[in-house]
Amino acid sequence: MKVGDVEPFWLNSHNVTYTGDRMPSSSLAEFELLVVLAALQLGPDEAYTVSIAAEIAERTGRSVRRANVYTTLRRLEAKGLVATFLGDPRPERGGKPRRLVTVEADGARAAREAAGAVHAMADGLGWLVG
């Protein structure tokens, strides 16, 4: 095989081989994981774009754009990992309802797998992760 026949592995973010019993149902990118975890922390009555962005910012110290949360929620919903629905009308929103987020079973499973992978990789690196 000559150079140029295959895309270099560092350009293909999906070039991953799984050697466990099964492939994960759906792997999560870092920000997707943060969004799912924030939605789980907030619960189905309080998880919506603005509160998820605030939860991530508060817990991580990162600046989080609501547009990025919104886009990520759409992607997670397309993957079947979260579902959204309109809540009750809110007077502070001029009678508009919030679009609330619930994490589906596959979303919780994907978050558990991703968090478990991070934990396994960080095991023994207490000096790094505190």
C-alpha positions as CSV (number, residue, x, y, z in Angstrom):
1,M,0.0,0.0,0.0
2,K,1.4,3.4,-0.9
3,V,0.9,6.7,0.9
4,G,-2.4,8.3,-0.1
5,D,-4.3,5.0,-0.4
6,V,-5.7,5.3,3.1
7,E,-6.8,8.3,5.1
8,P,-4.4,8.8,8.0
9,F,-5.8,7.6,11.3
10,W,-5.5,11.1,12.9
11,L,-7.9,12.5,10.3
12,N,-10.6,9.9,10.9
13,S,-12.0,10.4,14.4
14,H,-14.1,7.3,14.0
15,N,-11.2,4.9,13.4
16,V,-11.7,2.9,16.6
17,T,-11.6,-0.8,17.2
18,Y,-13.6,-2.3,20.0
19,T,-12.3,-5.5,21.6
20,G,-14.9,-6.0,24.4
21,D,-17.9,-8.3,24.3
22,R,-19.9,-5.8,22.3
23,M,-19.6,-2.4,20.7
24,P,-21.0,0.4,22.7
25,S,-24.6,1.3,21.8
26,S,-23.5,4.8,20.9
27,S,-20.3,6.4,21.9
28,L,-20.4,10.0,23.2
29,A,-18.0,12.8,22.5
30,E,-16.8,14.8,25.5
31,F,-19.4,17.6,25.2
32,E,-22.2,15.2,24.5
33,L,-21.3,13.4,27.7
34,L,-21.4,16.6,29.6
35,V,-24.8,17.5,28.2
36,V,-26.2,14.0,29.1
37,L,-24.7,14.2,32.6
38,A,-26.1,17.7,33.1
39,A,-29.6,16.6,32.0
40,L,-29.4,13.6,34.4
41,Q,-28.3,15.9,37.2
42,L,-31.2,18.4,36.6
43,G,-33.9,15.8,36.0
44,P,-36.7,15.8,33.4
45,D,-38.6,18.8,35.0
46,E,-35.6,21.2,34.9
47,A,-33.4,20.0,32.1
48,Y,-33.6,22.4,29.1
49,T,-31.0,24.2,27.0
50,V,-30.4,27.2,29.3
51,S,-30.3,25.1,32.6
52,I,-28.0,22.5,31.0
53,A,-25.6,25.2,29.8
54,A,-25.6,26.7,33.3
55,E,-25.1,23.3,35.0
56,I,-22.1,22.5,32.8
57,A,-20.6,26.0,33.4
58,E,-21.1,25.8,37.2
59,R,-19.6,22.3,37.5
60,T,-16.7,22.6,35.1
61,G,-15.9,26.3,35.1
62,R,-16.1,26.4,31.3
63,S,-17.9,29.0,29.3
64,V,-20.8,27.2,27.6
65,R,-22.7,28.6,24.7
66,R,-26.4,27.8,24.6
67,A,-26.2,27.3,20.8
68,N,-23.7,24.5,21.4
69,V,-26.0,22.8,23.9
70,Y,-29.0,23.2,21.5
71,T,-27.0,21.7,18.6
72,T,-25.7,18.8,20.8
73,L,-29.2,18.1,22.1
74,R,-30.5,17.8,18.5
75,R,-27.7,15.4,17.7
76,L,-28.3,13.3,20.8
77,E,-32.0,13.2,20.0
78,A,-31.3,12.0,16.4
79,K,-29.2,9.2,18.0
80,G,-32.1,8.3,20.2
81,L,-30.2,9.1,23.4
82,V,-32.4,11.9,24.6
83,A,-36.0,13.0,24.0
84,T,-37.4,16.5,24.2
85,F,-40.9,17.7,24.9
86,L,-42.7,21.0,25.5
87,G,-43.3,21.7,29.2
88,D,-46.0,24.0,30.6
89,P,-46.2,27.6,29.5
90,R,-44.0,29.9,31.6
91,P,-45.1,33.5,32.5
92,E,-41.5,34.6,32.6
93,R,-41.1,33.5,29.0
94,G,-44.1,35.4,27.8
95,G,-46.3,32.2,28.0
96,K,-43.8,30.1,26.0
97,P,-43.1,26.6,27.2
98,R,-39.6,25.3,27.8
99,R,-38.4,22.4,25.6
100,L,-37.5,19.9,28.3
101,V,-35.0,17.1,28.0
102,T,-35.2,13.5,29.2
103,V,-32.4,11.0,28.9
104,E,-33.4,7.7,27.3
105,A,-32.2,4.4,28.6
106,D,-29.7,4.2,25.7
107,G,-28.4,7.7,26.7
108,A,-27.9,6.7,30.3
109,R,-26.1,3.5,29.1
110,A,-23.9,5.5,26.7
111,A,-23.0,8.0,29.6
112,R,-22.2,5.1,31.9
113,E,-19.9,3.5,29.3
114,A,-18.2,6.8,28.5
115,A,-17.8,7.7,32.2
116,G,-16.5,4.2,33.0
117,A,-14.0,4.4,30.2
118,V,-12.7,7.7,31.5
119,H,-12.5,6.3,35.0
120,A,-10.7,3.2,33.9
121,M,-8.1,5.3,32.0
122,A,-7.6,7.7,34.9
123,D,-7.2,4.8,37.4
124,G,-3.8,5.1,39.0
125,L,-3.3,8.7,37.9
126,G,-4.3,10.2,41.2
127,W,-1.5,12.7,40.8
128,L,-3.2,14.0,37.6
129,V,-6.9,13.9,38.5
130,G,-6.5,14.6,42.2
